[in-house]
Amino acid sequence: LPRSILEAMAAGLPCIASNVDGIPELIEKQYLIDDFSPKSYAVVIERLINNWTEMIRLSNKNYNIALTYEKSKLDKKRELFYQSLKELAQ
């Protein structure tokens, strides 16, 4: 997962990104850009600028998603994962 996107989300920012790798796990489909063109990004940015209600909704949602990636929560998930691997190896 891209750390820069998670950090932006944790700051409560709306995020627009390319539709590659692990990014679709984080960002709503309508904010993923498929063709990598600056014009496509500009269209989505303009749509958000002109709709403050949506921008605030997206910012709040992003913040809450970022909370699920806190180190303490990830550490617990990693520990459970490694424990299950250890049990499978026995």
C-alpha positions in Angstrom: 0.0 0.0 0.0 1.3 3.5 -0.8 2.4 5.2 2.4 2.0 8.7 0.9 -1.7 8.1 0.3 -2.3 6.7 3.8 -0.5 9.7 5.3 -2.7 12.1 3.2 -5.8 10.2 4.4 -4.6 10.3 8.0 -4.4 14.1 7.6 -8.1 14.1 6.4 -7.4 15.0 2.8 -9.4 13.9 -0.1 -7.3 11.6 -2.4 -7.3 11.0 -6.1 -4.9 8.5 -7.5 -4.0 6.1 -10.3 -5.8 2.8 -10.5 -2.8 0.6 -9.9 -1.4 -1.9 -7.4 -3.0 -1.6 -3.9 -4.5 1.8 -4.4 -8.0 0.6 -5.2 -8.1 -1.0 -1.7 -7.9 2.5 -0.2 -9.7 4.9 -2.6 -13.3 4.9 -3.9 -13.7 3.9 -7.6 -14.8 7.4 -8.7 -11.5 8.8 -7.4 -9.3 6.4 -9.3 -7.8 7.5 -12.6 -7.4 4.8 -15.2 -5.7 6.7 -18.1 -3.0 8.6 -16.2 -3.8 11.8 -18.1 -3.6 15.2 -16.4 -7.0 16.1 -17.8 -8.6 13.2 -16.1 -7.1 14.3 -12.8 -8.2 17.8 -13.4 -11.8 16.8 -14.1 -12.0 14.9 -10.8 -10.3 17.7 -8.8 -12.7 20.3 -10.3 -15.6 18.1 -9.4 -14.5 18.0 -5.7 -13.7 21.7 -5.6 -17.2 22.4 -6.8 -18.8 20.1 -4.3 -17.7 20.9 -0.8 -20.2 18.4 0.8 -18.6 15.6 -1.2 -15.1 16.8 -0.4 -15.9 16.8 3.4 -17.5 13.4 3.2 -14.5 12.0 1.3 -12.1 13.6 3.8 -13.9 12.1 6.8 -14.1 8.7 5.1 -10.4 8.8 4.3 -9.4 9.7 7.8 -11.4 6.8 9.2 -9.9 4.4 6.7 -6.4 5.6 7.7 -7.2 4.8 11.3 -7.5 1.2 10.5 -3.8 1.2 9.4 -2.4 2.5 12.7 0.8 0.7 13.8 -0.8 -0.8 16.9 -3.6 -2.4 14.8 -1.2 -3.6 12.1 1.1 -5.1 14.8 -1.7 -7.2 16.1 -2.6 -8.4 12.6 1.0 -9.2 11.8 1.3 -11.2 15.1 -1.8 -13.2 14.3 -0.6 -13.8 10.8 2.9 -15.0 11.9 1.3 -17.2 14.6 -0.9 -18.9 12.0 2.1 -19.5 9.8 4.0 -21.0 12.7 1.1 -23.3 13.5 0.9 -24.4 9.9 4.6 -25.2 9.9 4.3 -27.6 12.8 
